[in-house]
Amino acid sequence: MVIIICWCFLLLLGIASTFLFCLRQWIRNKKKKLQSQSDNKWNVGLFHPYCNAGGGGERVLWCAVRALQNKYEKIKIVIYTGDIDATPSSILQKAKNVFNIALEAEQITFVYLKQRQWVEARKYPHFTLLGQSLGSIVLGLEAICKFPPDIFIDTMGYAYTFPIFRYLAGSRIGCYVHYPLISTDMLRKVQYRQSSFNNKAYVARNPFLTWIKLTYYRLLSRTYKWVSCCSETIMVNSTWTENHLVELLNVPLKTHRVYPPCEIEHLKKIEHIENNDEIIIVSVGQFRPEKNHPLQLQVLYELRTLLVKDEALWNRIKLVIVGSCRHEEDYERLHNMEDLAKHLSLENSVEFKVNVSYDDLLNIYKRAIIGLHTMWNEHFGIGIVECMAAGIIMIAHKSGGPLFDIIETSEGSQNGFLATDAVEYATSILNIIFNPAETNRNIRNAARSSVERFSEKEFNNQFLRAISTLFV
């Protein structure tokens, strides 16, 4: 019986090896054919299944595309996207409307991927990270079969696609990491049984389930390390991300800190519209669970409690939550937020604006005085930087990119505020409201001066430097 099992295993192994060998030959032959048709151009594939989402990650993508177009003449850019319901012209038009980024459309080819559902979190109620990682392999195989590139750059964090493109197509690999799949902070939260959006309360309360999840995370981190090392150059968006990747991958020489591009030049020229009748607090971010929008409503609730004796001031305050929705889950979160606002009797003090145009966003910036950011361990925070450039005084979560890279709270060089809970946020809002005008003006000036290192020009230079080795 043992001999039969061994023979069956060897037979299956042989079939799998033969299949992979044949697939590899077919893909490389297709790659050669594409190269012969490209007039000696580099075929550069950018893997971004949600390229039409309109978030900070998409700004990185389109700025990277523009930088490549401006730098290299003999280049064909291929974008792998799962937005099958959007035409190339509508995708590029959205990039223009939302980010004010104009691109050479004739130099861009879109490869539409029909298997994007395999990387969506809702498909995996349990072991979500593993499911999405395996799903990205399916999506990567579809991408490589449709168009095997010379250079493959992942801009969304699907590291499990790297071995596919490296070993099947012989592509050179680069990646831009917004957020590591596994971080030591995630491991600590599970280890110390702290509940969060990615560590459910029933798991945190159960020692056995905690052990299972910790083992699962550790195994996943080892495979993540292996697939990530297939990349020849790794760009990271912040000090926080870089520290975690270096700790996980042990590859300090391969990482390049490339801050995300923020359109600051235009925003720094914004002149605020003075209005003594209202105090606008703005929040900008996608409606994703990790953004922790409910905390923003809790902040407003605490603020109302602190102003219980000053109803006139409270009536002047309005929170404007600006965000984009990618799919039904995001819209469901938005509706839940609207219901929570009504439950807290805040519906008259909160306004939700969804998928707004760039011009509408600028108009909101002109009216806003205070900015709110509530995500724990935000990898960077493009929205924070842009608000600061627009002259809005930011209150951000005391963790991740805001803590290590963006906001300084030291006296004499303060450019914003940091907080961790609803009471701290509410207290910071009151501090800003009651600060002398000169104090707030100094904070705004310091903020606008500090964001120069996050400009699109700086991103272009650092991005091109990091990927230059892929074109050798």
LOKOL-467316 format. One line per 5 residues: their letters; for each residue y, x, z of C-alpha. Coordinates in pm, whole numbers, plus 50000, padded with zeros to 5 digits. Layout:
BEGIN
a> Y,X,Z; ...
This chain:
BEGIN
mviii> 50000,50000,50000; 50237,50284,50089; 50160,50455,49757; 50238,50135,49565; 50570,50098,49747
cwcfl> 50659,50461,49673; 50574,50417,49304; 50783,50098,49288; 51075,50281,49449; 51048,50571,49205
lllgi> 51025,50328,48914; 51338,50143,49026; 51515,50475,49080; 51418,50585,48731; 51539,50259,48575
astfl> 51871,50281,48763; 51918,50646,48662; 51842,50567,48299; 52083,50275,48304; 52364,50483,48454
fclrq> 52302,50763,48205; 52315,50524,47911; 52625,50352,48052; 52792,50690,48101; 52719,50792,47740
wirnk> 52844,50459,47606; 53166,50481,47808; 53235,50841,47705; 53175,50759,47340; 53420,50471,47370
kkklq> 53667,50703,47540; 53644,50952,47251; 53701,50670,47004; 54012,50557,47192; 54139,50915,47202
sqsdn> 54100,50948,46825; 54303,50630,46778; 54584,50735,47012; 54741,51010,46799; 54676,51280,47063
kwnvg> 54832,51070,47336; 54725,51067,47696; 54570,50734,47788; 54690,50672,48144; 54538,50377,48328
lfhpy> 54713,50229,48632; 54487,50010,48844; 54690,49728,48996; 54501,49393,48988; 54799,49207,49139
cnagg> 55073,49359,48924; 55258,49026,48898; 55284,48969,49275; 55645,49078,49321; 55604,49281,49643
ggerv> 55686,49636,49747; 55363,49770,49598; 55463,49628,49262; 55799,49804,49280; 55607,50131,49320
lwcav> 55396,50044,49015; 55686,49963,48784; 55894,50260,48896; 55590,50482,48834; 55550,50335,48485
ralqn> 55918,50394,48410; 55898,50753,48538; 55595,50821,48317; 55766,50673,48012; 56076,50884,48067
kyeki> 55883,51207,48128; 55600,51202,47874; 55635,51120,47506; 55270,51136,47403; 55142,50882,47647
kiviy> 54986,50536,47635; 55011,50338,47956; 54736,50091,48035; 54773,49853,48328; 54458,49693,48465
tgdid> 54553,49352,48600; 54376,49039,48719; 54676,48816,48642; 54496,48650,48352; 54732,48352,48355
atpss> 55040,48569,48284; 55139,48710,47946; 55252,49073,47911; 55607,48960,47834; 55623,48734,48142
ilqka> 55491,49014,48366; 55751,49260,48239; 56023,48997,48260; 55934,48935,48624; 55960,49310,48689
knvfn> 56309,49290,48540; 56410,48978,48735; 56267,49078,49074; 56316,49456,49074; 56580,49509,48806
ialea> 56342,49748,48627; 56348,49745,48245; 56050,49899,48063; 55951,49988,47706; 55710,49700,47639
eqitf> 55564,49847,47319; 55432,50148,47511; 55242,49938,47766; 54902,49776,47717; 54760,49526,47964
vylkq> 54386,49510,48022; 54301,49177,48179; 54027,49174,48440; 53838,48848,48495; 53647,48954,48807
rqwve> 53943,48983,49045; 53796,48722,49277; 53555,48988,49402; 53837,49173,49579; 53997,48870,49742
arkyp> 53970,48854,50120; 53892,48482,50128; 53558,48551,49958; 53441,48750,50261; 53494,48566,50592
hftll> 53291,48841,50762; 53278,49215,50685; 53589,49164,50474; 53669,49531,50415; 53314,49607,50303
gqslg> 53308,49304,50076; 53639,49393,49915; 53533,49756,49873; 53209,49658,49698; 53401,49398,49500
sivlg> 53641,49666,49378; 53341,49848,49230; 53261,49539,49023; 53625,49518,48914; 53632,49890,48839
leaic> 53323,49862,48619; 53485,49582,48422; 53799,49793,48381; 53620,50107,48268; 53404,49918,48019
kfppd> 53713,49761,47863; 53923,50079,47854; 53810,50423,47985; 54131,50629,48033; 54196,51002,48032
ifidt> 54390,50972,48358; 54328,50702,48618; 54588,50624,48884; 54517,50366,49152; 54831,50214,49302
mgyay> 54676,49949,49528; 54426,50131,49749; 54095,50059,49574; 53944,50400,49647; 53587,50286,49572
tfpif> 53676,50277,49203; 53738,50653,49196; 53374,50769,49155; 53326,50518,48871; 53611,50659,48665
rylag> 53544,51020,48759; 53168,51035,48697; 53121,50772,48426; 53434,50835,48215; 53523,51189,48323
srigc> 53878,51068,48401; 54115,51269,48613; 54200,51073,48928; 54523,51022,49118; 54620,50760,49374
yvhyp> 54915,50622,49565; 54812,50505,49911; 55022,50236,50079; 54779,50182,50364; 54445,50351,50442
listd> 54140,50126,50433; 54053,50235,50786; 54298,50382,51035; 54245,50536,51377; 54470,50262,51516
mlrkv> 54223,50001,51388; 53935,50191,51545; 54117,50210,51878; 54195,49838,51881; 53826,49761,51833
qyrqs> 53713,50030,52076; 53945,49906,52351; 53868,49543,52265; 54220,49438,52175; 54249,49126,51961
sfnnk> 54467,49132,51646; 54476,48978,51300; 54187,49205,51194; 53996,49195,51523; 53920,48837,51623
ayvar> 53941,48738,51989; 53571,48640,52009; 53476,48989,51887; 53713,49159,52133; 53559,48961,52421
npflt> 53197,49046,52333; 53077,49405,52405; 52783,49378,52162; 52996,49248,51875; 53252,49518,51953
wiklt> 52980,49784,51923; 52863,49641,51591; 53217,49631,51451; 53296,49982,51573; 52978,50116,51410
yyrll> 53065,49926,51091; 53418,50073,51087; 53291,50427,51144; 53036,50401,50861; 53300,50254,50634
srtyk> 53542,50536,50719; 53280,50795,50616; 53224,50635,50276; 53600,50594,50237; 53640,50967,50297
wvscc> 53385,51049,50027; 53530,50824,49757; 53888,50930,49839; 53798,51294,49790; 53724,51210,49425
setim> 54101,51196,49374; 54266,51519,49262; 54605,51421,49400; 54676,51176,49682; 55026,51037,49725
vnstw> 55113,50867,50054; 55411,50646,50126; 55498,50752,50480; 55438,50991,50768; 55218,50732,50938
tenhl> 54991,50693,50634; 54979,51068,50579; 54878,51138,50940; 54594,50886,50926; 54465,51005,50590
velln> 54472,51370,50691; 54283,51280,51007; 54028,51070,50817; 53987,51284,50506; 54074,51631,50634
vplkt> 54250,51711,50305; 54607,51816,50398; 54654,52024,50083; 54590,51726,49853; 54840,51485,50004
hrvyp> 55197,51442,49885; 55444,51230,50081; 55621,51021,49819; 55842,50758,49978; 55842,50425,49792
pceie> 56134,50369,49554; 56410,50155,49697; 56698,50034,49486; 56975,50150,49713; 57263,50245,49482
hlkki> 57344,49889,49384; 57279,49755,49734; 57512,50006,49896; 57797,49858,49693; 57746,49508,49831
ehien> 58048,49365,50008; 57967,49113,50276; 58107,48763,50269; 58278,48701,50602; 58185,48366,50753
ndeii> 58264,48295,51117; 58077,47964,51100; 57730,48119,51065; 57528,48421,51173; 57256,48481,50913
ivsvg> 56940,48667,51018; 56724,48757,50718; 56357,48848,50688; 56215,48981,50360; 55841,49020,50299
qfrpe> 55533,48867,50138; 55367,48580,50322; 55068,48786,50432; 54904,48766,50777; 54987,49123,50877
knhpl> 55360,49056,50828; 55338,48842,51144; 55592,48577,51046; 55501,48359,51348; 55653,48628,51572
qlqvl> 55985,48573,51395; 55982,48207,51497; 55893,48312,51851; 56195,48546,51845; 56420,48259,51744
yelrt> 56267,48043,52019; 56339,48316,52278; 56690,48355,52141; 56755,47986,52189; 56631,48019,52548
llvkd> 56873,48306,52612; 57158,48102,52463; 57077,47781,52648; 57426,47781,52799; 57602,47864,52473
ealwn> 57505,47588,52235; 57801,47654,52008; 57681,48010,51938; 57322,47895,51889; 57431,47640,51628
riklv> 57586,47922,51424; 57257,48116,51399; 57019,48068,51108; 56704,48262,51020; 56641,48290,50644
ivgsc> 56283,48394,50568; 56252,48528,50214; 55905,48597,50079; 55670,48584,49782; 55340,48397,49760
rheed> 55056,48545,49555; 54798,48268,49576; 54690,47953,49761; 54624,48137,50087; 54982,48263,50097
yerlh> 55116,47913,50030; 54896,47781,50308; 55045,48039,50546; 55391,47930,50437; 55311,47565,50513
nmedl> 55173,47667,50853; 55499,47847,50923; 55697,47536,50831; 55479,47330,51066; 55525,47586,51345
akhls> 55903,47574,51300; 55893,47196,51344; 55663,47230,51646; 55916,47464,51809; 56205,47236,51707
lensv> 56354,47513,51496; 56351,47340,51157; 56732,47315,51154; 56768,47686,51232; 56515,47825,50982
efkvn> 56524,47828,50602; 56229,47940,50387; 56299,48082,50041; 55995,48154,49822; 55971,48377,49512
vsydd> 56348,48408,49480; 56511,48590,49191; 56681,48926,49239; 57026,48770,49202; 56947,48509,49469
llniy> 56827,48787,49699; 57155,48973,49652; 57348,48660,49748; 57142,48634,50067; 57211,49001,50147
kraii> 57584,48939,50110; 57575,48669,50378; 57325,48827,50620; 57434,49019,50928; 57103,49100,51095
glhtm> 56761,49183,50945; 56425,49108,51106; 56092,49287,51052; 55787,49208,51266; 55480,49378,51117
wnehf> 55284,49607,51348; 55220,49947,51187; 55403,49864,50865; 55297,50152,50642; 55654,50202,50524
gigiv> 55895,49911,50483; 56083,49886,50154; 56246,49562,50266; 56380,49738,50575; 56539,50016,50370
ecmaa> 56695,49774,50123; 56845,49564,50401; 56992,49878,50557; 57137,49983,50221; 57291,49637,50191
giimi> 57472,49684,50521; 57244,49463,50728; 57163,49582,51080; 56783,49596,51104; 56557,49518,51398
ahksg> 56208,49643,51309; 55875,49676,51485; 55845,49993,51690; 55548,50137,51499; 55442,50284,51164
gplfd> 55699,50366,50898; 56000,50209,51073; 55937,50424,51381; 55846,50755,51213; 56051,50752,50893
iiets> 56324,50493,50874; 56501,50384,51193; 56679,50614,51437; 56784,50471,51774; 56934,50780,51939
egsqn> 57290,50747,52060; 57535,50892,51812; 57299,50858,51514; 57169,50505,51559; 57105,50322,51232
gflat> 56909,50022,51363; 56696,49877,51643; 56325,49884,51729; 56134,49619,51926; 55778,49520,52010
davey> 55782,49162,52140; 55983,48841,52104; 56201,48908,52409; 56297,49259,52291; 56382,49125,51946
atsil> 56593,48843,52089; 56775,49082,52321; 56850,49317,52030; 56992,49026,51830; 57225,48940,52118
niifn> 57328,49306,52148; 57431,49307,51783; 57615,48977,51813; 57812,49089,52120; 57864,49453,52014
paetn> 58222,49561,51940; 58295,49550,51568; 58335,49929,51557; 57988,49985,51708; 57821,49766,51448
rnirn> 58025,49929,51173; 57903,50274,51283; 57542,50154,51280; 57583,50012,50929; 57745,50332,50799
aarss> 57470,50546,50952; 57206,50319,50798; 57357,50336,50450; 57384,50716,50472; 57022,50755,50587
verfs> 56858,50570,50297; 56945,50824,50027; 56605,50992,50072; 56437,50666,49969; 56615,50628,49636
ekefn> 56441,50557,49305; 56560,50895,49177; 56391,51074,49466; 56072,50874,49408; 56069,50967,49038
nqflr> 56098,51338,49115; 55832,51340,49385; 55591,51114,49193; 55608,51324,48876; 55563,51643,49077
aistl> 55253,51503,49249; 55081,51388,48928; 55179,51686,48711; 54843,51854,48777; 54661,51561,48611
fv> 54827,51639,48277; 54721,52004,48264
